Amino acid sequence: MTVKKTPEKTPAHGESGLSFEQSLERLDTIVREMEDGSIGLEKMIEHFEEGQGLIEYCSKKLNEVERRIEILVKKQGGVATEKFDEEAPADDQSGRQSGGGDGGGELF
């Protein structure tokens, strides 16, 4: 008797065991494949669903990190936190995503 193997769905919300960085890379790959237009409708829907899960996971991780940083800042002398300016120019973030190094760069 032959057992038909069904394709496994990628777990949503970071259950796949991917790190935050790996999730962003996967999301980037998904976006490129969808924008390329060379995949069929079914694959497009699968990519969309997987992308939504990755977006939700990454968003939760970023919120978690923001809360942890605020707690650390408050513990170290009551320094006031400032609300993140979402409309800041993109060149303000140029040092945040360097491609090299040991990953031990400054947070601020």
JOSUL-V52018 format. One line per field, one symbol per residue. burial: # if it has 9 or more other ideal C-beta (glycine too) atoms within 8 Angstrom, else .. A space follows every 50 residues. Layout:
burial->???
//
This chain:
burial->...........#.#........##.##..##.##....#....#.##### ########.##....#..##..##.......................... ........
//
